[in-house]
Amino acid sequence: MVHTFTVLLDHGIYKELDPKFRLDYCKLWKALISLDVQKILELGEQFGVGKYAKYFPLIFTGRTIDSKSALGTQISGEEKTRIKQDLNSLGMDDISSFMESLPPDFLVILRTDGLLRSILGNLGAPRHVRLLAYAKCAIYGHEEQSRLESGAINRITLQIKTSISYLHLRILIELARLLVQFNDYKHKAKDKLSWMLQKISREVLGWYKALM
């Protein structure tokens, strides 16, 4: 049986980004994935947000700028407490100042990212899928202009360097994903072992009482 679906595409969110903003945004994502604090703060100045740049990692990757958690993993309870305290210290003036200082292109980016998160969440996609997509676009998008301005030999060299950079970031993300899976398996194994020990203890105790 053939099923027919009607798909409605909303093209209202398309926008051609300013070339400099696009390159800076690519640099920002490279810095977010590697958690290059200095670069994040530097780009924050270029975007005009100043001290609020420290919230970029939290907004886009779900971890703080000084986080010890692996990329794509759940943050610790201690970090959650610090985040809550930090956000509670912000007033409406801070939020307004942050939003008003963002370039118009950045507001479009935030809206688009919110839609992507919602769609991926509804599809049940793993968190690292989004991070890998951003990493790839950031790496290749950042090198695109350099390739256009280079000769044939330099373009080949840049292509190789770009592929290596992307591979490096992909390894970071995949390692983080494997770490999450390992921790999940470890907790499940620990719970299973605890259940088995309790069961054995109850059975041994039952045998002992029967003998007595």
Buried (B, 14 or more C-beta within 10 A) or exposed (E): EEEEEEEEEEEEEEEEBEEEBBBBBBBBBBBBBBBBBEBBBBBBEBBBBEEBBBBBBBEBBBBBBEBEBBBBBBBEEEBEEBBEEEEEEEEEEBEEBBEEBBBEBBEBBBEEBEEBBEEBEEEEEEBBBBBBEBBBBBBBBBBBEBBEEBEEEEBEEBBEEBEEBBEEBBEBBEEBBEBBEEEEEEEEEEEEEEEEEEEEEEEEEEEEEEEE
